[in-house]
């Protein structure tokens, strides 16, 4: 490899460590600023037994209800809510989970506005409670509201600091790959060897 190419490669290695992390950070901040905010609201329901003295497994039923909440058609038509009838929207904007050691179900709904996120979470909580209580004679458990959702004060995404940190890390990774792939600049002894001003050797007659 010729020395001019080596010098360019060495400079590129050096500047990549400085420029790419800054470019990544700027890209992450820009992305977070242009994205529309998304809000998440949480509603909680609790499972309890209905038969006095009969053994029940409330925590297991909470897990089961959490898994079937977004099942297509399960909550459709409940209270005439269009959100509950839209299976695809429900599947992509609602997350239901249950604690492994407590009969508590968390219903997290996302939306473009805080009020809509809270409305969605409370609507699902009410519909799921009504569905479970209609079948309480068969299951032996009932659902009740534990904590209603309230409009969140801040958005759940995007998060500028997180986006900037991830993008900066990506820039550092790319710079490290460039650093390993490109050769370093010419060494001092290489430059001296390549210098055209070598001493002329003289021989005695």
C-alpha positions in Angstrom: 0.0 0.0 0.0 1.4 3.4 -0.9 2.1 5.9 1.8 -0.5 8.5 0.8 -3.2 5.8 1.0 -1.9 4.8 4.4 -2.0 8.4 5.6 -5.6 8.7 4.5 -6.5 5.5 6.2 -4.8 6.5 9.4 -6.6 9.9 9.4 -10.0 8.1 8.7 -9.4 5.8 11.7 -8.7 8.8 14.0 -11.6 11.0 12.9 -14.0 8.1 12.9 -13.6 7.8 16.7 -14.4 11.4 17.1 -17.1 12.0 14.4 -19.2 8.8 14.4 -20.3 8.9 18.1 -21.3 12.6 17.7 -23.2 11.8 14.5 -25.0 8.9 16.2 -25.9 11.1 19.2 -27.3 13.8 16.9 -29.3 11.2 14.9 -30.8 9.8 18.1 -31.8 13.2 19.4 -33.3 14.2 16.0 -35.3 10.9 15.8 -36.7 11.4 19.3 -37.7 15.0 18.5 -39.5 14.2 15.2 -41.4 11.1 16.5 -44.9 11.6 17.8 -45.1 11.0 21.6 -46.8 7.8 22.9 -48.4 7.6 26.3 -49.0 4.4 28.4 -51.6 4.1 31.1 -51.9 1.2 33.5 -55.1 -0.3 35.1 -55.0 -3.2 37.6 -57.6 -5.8 38.4 -57.5 -8.5 41.1 -58.8 -12.1 41.2 -60.6 -13.4 44.2 -62.3 -16.7 45.0 -66.1 -16.9 45.3 -66.6 -20.2 47.2 -66.0 -20.0 50.9 -63.6 -22.7 52.1 -63.0 -24.0 48.6 -59.4 -24.1 47.4 -58.8 -21.8 44.5 -55.7 -20.7 42.6 -56.3 -17.0 42.1 -52.7 -16.4 40.8 -53.1 -19.1 38.2 -56.4 -17.6 37.0 -54.8 -14.2 36.9 -52.2 -15.6 34.5 -54.9 -17.2 32.4 -57.0 -14.0 32.1 -53.9 -12.0 31.2 -53.2 -14.4 28.3 -56.7 -14.4 26.9 -57.3 -10.6 27.2 -56.2 -9.8 23.7 -57.8 -12.9 22.2 -59.8 -11.9 19.1 -63.4 -11.4 19.8 -63.2 -12.0 23.6 -64.0 -8.4 24.5 -65.6 -7.4 21.2 -68.9 -5.5 21.6 -68.4 -5.0 25.3 -70.2 -1.7 26.2 -70.3 -0.7 22.5 -66.6 0.4 22.6 -65.1 0.4 19.1 -61.6 0.0 20.6 -62.6 -3.4 22.2 -64.0 -4.5 18.9 -60.9 -3.8 16.9 -58.9 -6.9 17.4 -55.8 -5.7 15.6 -55.7 -2.4 17.4 -56.2 -4.1 20.7 -53.4 -6.5 20.0 -50.9 -3.8 19.1 -51.8 -1.3 21.8 -52.5 -3.4 24.8 -50.2 -5.4 27.0 -51.7 -7.7 29.7 -49.5 -9.3 32.3 -50.0 -10.9 35.7 -47.7 -11.3 38.7 -46.5 -14.9 39.2 -47.1 -14.9 42.9 -50.1 -12.5 43.3 -53.6 -12.5 41.7 -53.1 -9.1 40.1 -53.5 -8.3 36.4 -51.8 -5.3 34.8 -53.4 -3.8 31.7 -51.1 -1.3 30.0 -52.7 0.6 27.0 -50.9 3.0 24.7 -52.3 5.9 22.7 -51.4 9.2 21.2 -52.8 11.2 24.1 -52.8 10.6 27.9 -56.6 10.7 28.2 -57.1 8.1 25.4 -54.5 5.8 27.0 -56.2 5.9 30.3 -59.6 5.4 28.7 -58.4 2.4 26.8 -56.9 0.8 29.9 -60.0 1.3 32.0 -62.3 0.1 29.2 -60.4 -3.1 28.9 -60.3 -3.6 32.7 -64.1 -3.1 32.8 -64.8 -5.5 29.9 -62.4 -8.2 31.3 -64.0 -7.9 34.7 -67.5 -8.3 33.3 -66.4 -11.3 31.2 -64.7 -13.1 34.1 -67.7 -12.5 36.4 -70.1 -13.9 33.9 -68.2 -17.2 34.1 -67.5 -17.1 37.9 -69.9 -20.1 38.5 -67.6 -22.2 36.3 -64.2 -20.8 37.4 -64.9 -20.2 41.0 -63.2 -16.8 40.9 -64.3 -13.2 40.3 -62.5 -10.1 39.1 -62.6 -6.7 40.6 -61.0 -3.3 39.9 -57.9 -2.8 42.0 -56.5 0.5 40.6 -58.0 2.5 37.7 -55.7 4.0 35.1 -55.1 7.8 35.2 -53.7 9.9 32.3 -49.9 9.8 32.4 -48.1 13.0 33.0 -45.2 12.2 30.6 -44.9 10.2 27.4 -43.5 6.7 27.6 -41.7 7.2 24.2 -39.7 8.5 22.6 -37.1 9.1 25.3 -34.4 11.5 24.0 -31.7 10.5 26.5 -32.2 6.8 25.8 -32.3 7.4 22.0 -29.1 9.5 22.2 -27.3 6.9 24.3 -28.2 4.0 22.0 -27.3 6.0 18.9 -24.0 7.1 20.4 -23.2 3.5 21.3 -23.9 2.5 17.7 -21.5 5.2 16.5 -18.8 4.0 18.8 -19.3 0.4 17.5 -19.1 1.5 13.9 -15.9 3.5 14.7 -14.4 0.5 16.3 -15.1 -1.6 13.3 -13.5 1.0 11.0 -10.5 1.2 13.4 -9.9 -2.5 13.1 -10.6 -2.7 9.4 -8.3 0.1 8.2 -4.5 0.0 8.5 -2.7 2.5 10.6 -0.7 5.3 9.1 2.9 4.8 8.1 5.4 4.3 11.0 8.3 6.6 11.5 10.9 4.2 10.2 8.7 3.6 7.1 8.7 7.3 6.4 12.4 7.5 6.8 12.9 4.5 4.4 10.6 6.1 1.9 12.2 9.5 2.1 13.7 10.5 -1.3 16.6 12.5 0.4 18.9 9.6 1.1 22.6 10.3 1.6 24.6 9.5 -1.5 27.2 6.8 -0.9 30.6 7.6 -2.3 33.3 5.2 -3.2 36.9 6.0 -3.2 38.7 5.5 -6.5 
